Amino acid sequence: MLKIAREEDHYRVELFQVNRLNTLFSELVKKQLIDLVEQPGSSVLFNLQDIRFIDSAGFDVLREVAHRARESGSRFQLCNVSDDVRELLVLTQLEECFELVSCNQTREKILMVLD
């Protein structure tokens, strides 16, 4: 469900085999992302490429992780945000809370896969 890969100077985190970030697994995602962003100076890309829906628990996780990253002097970015999720960000007035970028597939060294 959660894949964490080390690429050159940053971590790339993705959800796989799911198309939602919701209450069912938001705490697992939160713990893993916070562990990464609390490493001072780290850079974390959370790839939302296949995610089509995020509920309030999922948005709470993303806000908390972004906040912790700022406190730790780390960088947290959302990449490959779908049109559906972008629309949810606008509707919930959260688009300004996150740094949104696009990113390509690259060679990666997978550190951990959590199911």
N, C-alpha and C positions, 0 to 999 in steps of 0.2 A: 504494500500500500504506500509506503514512504521510502523513497530512494534518496540517499545523500551521497553526493559525489564531490571529490576534490578536483578542481580544475585550476591549473596554474596558480593564480593568486586569490581564488575565491571558492566558496562552496556553492554547489547547485543542488537544490532540494526540489523534488517533484513528487507528486502523488501519482500512482499508477494503478490501474485496474479500478479506478473510481472516477466519477465526473462531478463530484460534489465535495465541498468542504463544509461539513455540518457537525452537529452535536455528537454523532456516533463516534467520531475519532478526533475531534478537535483538541482534546487534552493531550493525546499522544503527539500530535503535530506541534502543539504549543511547547511541550517539554523539549522536544528535539530542536526546534528553532531557537528557543531561548538558550539552550546549551551552546549553540553555535554563535549567536550574536553577543553573548556575554564574554566571549574571548576578545579582549581589547584589540581594536584595529581589524577585526575580521570583516569580511565582505560576504554576504549571503544573497544569492539569487533564488527566489522562490518561483519556480516555473509553474504557471497556472494554465499551460497550453490546453489541456483537455478538460479543464474545470468549467462547467456550465452554470453552476449554482453555488452560492455561498449563503448560509443562513446566519442569523445573528450571532450564534456561538462562534462560527467561523470568522466573522468580522471582528469579534472581540479578541480572538486569538491574534489576528493580523495586527490589530491596533496595539495590543500588549507587546508583541514582538518588536514592532517598530519603535515603541517607546523604550524598551529595554536596549535596543540597538543604539539609540541616541544617547542614553545614559552611559553606555559602555564605550562610546567612541567608535562604534562599528557602523557598518552600512548594511541596510536591509532593503532590497528591491524586489518588486513583483515584476515578473517578465511574462511575455506572451499572454497577456490578459485578453480573454475572448470578448467579443461584443456583448454577449449576455452578462458577463461579470462586470464589464465596464458600465453597462446600463444600471446594474445594481449599485455600483459605487456612486454613480450620479444620483440615483433616486434616494440613497441613504446619506447623501452629502458627505461622502468619505473620500472622494477622488483626490482631495488635497492632502489627505493624511499619509499617502503613500507615494513612493517614487516608482513610477511605472516605466518600464523599458522593454525593448524587444531584444531577444537573444536567439542565437542560432545553436544548433547542435554542434558539439565539439567533442574531441576525444576527452574521455574522463576516466578517472580512477575512482571506482565505486568504493566507498568506505563502509557503507552500511545499507542493508535493505531490511526494513521492518514490516512485518505482516500482521 
